Amino acid sequence: MNKSSIVLSTVMLFCTIAFSSPEGQSDSNTGEAPQYKNYFGFAAGFTTGYGISYRRVLTDKWRLQINFAPFYKTTKNRDNVNYWDYPEYISPDGLNSTSIDSGTFNIGTVSLGLTGLRTVVEGRFFRALLYTGLNVLSHYENSTYYYTTRVYDPSRYIYTPESQGKGFIYELNTKITLGGGGGFEVYAWRFSFNLMAGLRGGINFPDRTPEIVPSIEGGIHIMY
């Protein structure tokens, strides 16, 4: 399925939920917040992750949210390789002794976030909340290429092929983030908007470099 089909299907699902029957909604005259059990939409944050978002109401105070975003792309190697990073291979102007040709370049990213939210104060159109989240973000690069060694023949003033080979470049980086903070959520019809901020700590693999920095999160959901 291509990207256009995925986007179109998501938008259609979003609209279907928005215009479905309001089962589970509280009486608008009670002054209470809407009591839908499910939230579906999009969210992004350094602690909670980003992508398609689903939230489930567990109790009057607690909610569990999952954010997920996959990305994968394959292209021709020639369009992605910086020749000057590989001095043993020929550059586009033909000055060096070998050449990179064809092959593929694969790139992928996956973000998975799990967040717990606790209601502190609740009104008809507003909710103050606390959150704690865990996010795993992985970035993958894989490149294969074929090269031909060329030797200069001074008698004929040309380069002649000498040998062929195949090269392989692989890289995988993963970042695990844990954090928490507070924020608010407002309601408009069957839409929910939230904005949160806090502190997060993370560690990057494989180099294992840590960090502790501020964090900001946000999202929009349809309630049903």
Helices and strands as residue ranges (DSSP letters): H 3-18, E 38-45, E 51-57, E 62-76, G 77-79, G 83-85, E 98-122, E 126-153, E 158-188, E 191-205, E 209-223
